[in-house]
Amino acid sequence: MIQTFPLTDGVASQIGGQVNVNVPSDLTPDDAVIAARLSFVDSYATHVVGQYVYQASSPSSRFAPVTATFAVTNTPADQGFSGRIMSGATVVSNAFVVLLDSSSGGYKFLADTAADGLGNYTLDAKPGTNHLVALKPGYVAALGASAASARVLAPGTHSTLNLELANATRKVSGRITDDNTPPVGLTKPEMPALGL
């Protein structure tokens, strides 16, 4: 599950008498119909090409759960990348592939997709200097000017690029804080090192 939130018929989240569009809520009057706007701006996962499932259910069982699907697709382009995600001789299934623009000296997120069960991916892209990196919990990837994932994509070309991941041998843990507030946040989050 990526996200969950309550919706009540005829009840909109408000700030100072104005509807808060940043919080999902019913935008219609109390009419037995709930219409809510969902924002994908701050949710990285919903930018990934794929099929998403939404389910509406009543905590008091007033109606049976309703499920709907939503597909996110690539914008068609005349050029792109395809390949397979590997760890040595082993296929890495269902990894994410992230496309980064490195033409201005840093890395700018452009697009991403998920590999299939056989590690295959396809990603349309604009021409330019790009880096592709595969990501999956429990693995690390190389990213940088010398990484094999750096490619210049010419207009009208399709480049085959197999991406390599290595098994992670360490975990990162600690406390997340910033300089302006007392230590709050997550206590001892634990995740595999991504090696970026």
C-alpha positions in Angstrom: 0.0 0.0 0.0 1.4 3.4 -1.0 -1.2 5.7 0.5 -4.5 5.7 2.5 -6.8 8.5 3.6 -10.4 8.9 4.9 -13.1 10.5 2.7 -16.5 11.5 4.1 -19.5 12.4 1.9 -20.0 16.2 1.9 -16.9 17.0 4.0 -14.1 18.9 2.4 -10.8 19.7 4.1 -10.6 23.5 4.6 -8.1 26.1 5.7 -9.6 29.5 6.6 -12.9 28.6 4.9 -11.2 27.6 1.6 -11.0 24.1 0.3 -7.5 22.6 0.9 -6.8 20.9 -2.5 -3.6 19.3 -1.0 -5.7 17.0 1.1 -8.0 14.4 -0.6 -11.6 15.1 0.5 -15.1 15.2 -1.0 -15.5 18.1 -3.3 -19.3 17.7 -3.7 -22.2 18.4 -1.3 -23.7 15.7 0.9 -25.3 13.8 -2.0 -24.3 10.2 -1.6 -21.5 10.7 -4.2 -17.9 11.3 -3.3 -15.6 13.0 -5.8 -12.0 13.6 -4.7 -9.0 15.0 -6.5 -5.7 13.1 -6.0 -2.4 14.9 -6.5 0.6 13.0 -7.8 3.1 15.8 -7.6 4.8 14.7 -4.3 4.5 11.0 -4.7 7.5 9.6 -6.5 6.0 6.1 -6.9 3.1 7.3 -9.0 5.5 8.6 -11.7 6.6 5.1 -12.5 5.1 3.5 -15.6 2.7 0.8 -14.6 -0.7 -0.2 -13.5 -2.0 1.1 -10.1 -4.9 -0.2 -8.1 -7.2 2.0 -6.1 -9.7 0.7 -3.7 -12.5 2.5 -1.9 -14.0 0.8 1.2 -16.2 1.7 4.1 -14.8 1.3 7.6 -18.3 0.7 8.8 -19.2 -1.7 5.9 -21.9 0.7 4.5 -20.9 -0.6 1.0 -18.8 -3.3 -0.6 -15.2 -2.3 -1.5 -14.9 -0.9 -5.0 -11.6 -1.4 -6.9 -10.5 0.5 -10.0 -7.2 0.5 -12.0 -5.2 3.4 -13.3 -2.5 3.1 -15.9 0.6 5.4 -16.1 2.3 5.2 -19.5 5.3 6.8 -21.2 4.9 9.7 -23.6 5.8 8.2 -27.0 9.2 9.3 -28.2 11.2 8.5 -31.4 14.1 7.2 -29.3 14.7 5.4 -26.1 16.4 2.7 -24.1 15.8 -1.0 -23.5 17.7 -3.8 -21.8 17.8 -6.2 -18.9 18.7 -5.8 -15.3 21.3 -8.3 -14.1 23.3 -9.1 -11.0 26.2 -11.1 -12.4 24.6 -14.0 -14.3 21.3 -13.7 -12.4 18.3 -11.8 -13.7 16.9 -9.1 -11.3 13.1 -9.0 -11.7 10.8 -6.1 -11.0 13.6 -3.5 -10.3 13.0 0.2 -11.0 15.0 1.9 -13.8 15.5 5.6 -13.4 16.4 8.0 -16.3 18.5 11.0 -15.3 19.6 14.0 -17.4 23.2 14.9 -16.7 23.7 17.5 -19.5 23.9 20.4 -17.0 26.5 18.9 -14.7 24.1 17.4 -12.1 21.4 14.8 -12.2 17.8 15.7 -13.0 15.1 13.1 -12.8 13.4 12.6 -16.2 11.4 9.4 -16.0 11.4 5.8 -14.7 9.8 2.5 -15.3 9.7 -1.0 -13.7 11.4 -4.0 -15.2 9.2 -7.1 -15.8 9.6 -10.5 -14.1 12.5 -11.4 -16.5 14.4 -8.1 -15.8 13.5 -6.5 -19.1 12.7 -2.8 -19.4 11.9 -0.3 -22.1 12.0 3.5 -21.5 11.3 6.2 -24.1 13.5 9.3 -23.7 14.4 12.6 -25.2 17.7 13.0 -27.0 20.7 14.1 -24.8 23.2 12.9 -22.3 21.4 10.4 -20.0 22.2 8.2 -17.1 20.2 5.1 -16.4 20.4 3.4 -13.0 18.6 0.3 -11.7 17.3 0.3 -8.2 16.0 -2.5 -6.0 16.1 -3.0 -2.2 19.0 -5.3 -1.3 21.1 -4.2 -4.2 23.6 -1.4 -5.0 24.2 0.4 -8.3 27.0 2.5 -9.8 26.2 6.1 -10.9 28.7 8.7 -12.1 30.6 9.9 -15.1 32.6 6.7 -15.5 29.5 4.4 -15.0 28.5 2.2 -17.9 25.0 3.7 -17.6 26.1 7.1 -19.1 24.8 7.4 -22.7 24.3 10.1 -25.3 21.0 9.3 -27.0 20.8 10.7 -30.6 17.4 11.6 -32.2 15.6 8.6 -33.7 17.8 6.0 -32.0 17.0 3.1 -29.7 19.9 2.0 -27.5 20.2 -1.3 -25.8 21.7 -1.0 -22.3 21.8 -3.8 -19.8 22.1 -2.5 -16.3 24.1 -4.2 -13.5 23.2 -4.4 -9.8 25.4 -5.9 -7.0 24.1 -7.5 -3.8 24.2 -5.1 -0.9 26.5 -6.2 1.9 25.6 -3.5 4.4 22.6 -1.6 5.8 22.2 2.1 6.6 20.6 3.0 9.9 20.4 6.1 12.0 18.3 9.1 13.0 16.9 11.7 10.5 17.0 15.3 11.6 17.8 18.8 10.3 19.9 21.7 11.6 16.8 23.8 12.5 14.8 21.6 14.8 15.4 19.3 17.7 15.9 15.6 16.9 12.6 14.4 15.7 11.6 12.2 12.9 12.3 8.6 12.3 14.3 6.7 15.0 16.6 4.2 13.5 15.2 3.7 10.0 16.8 0.7 8.4 17.2 0.2 4.7 19.6 -1.5 2.3 22.4 0.8 1.1 21.5 2.0 -2.4 25.1 2.9 -3.3 24.3 6.1 -5.2 
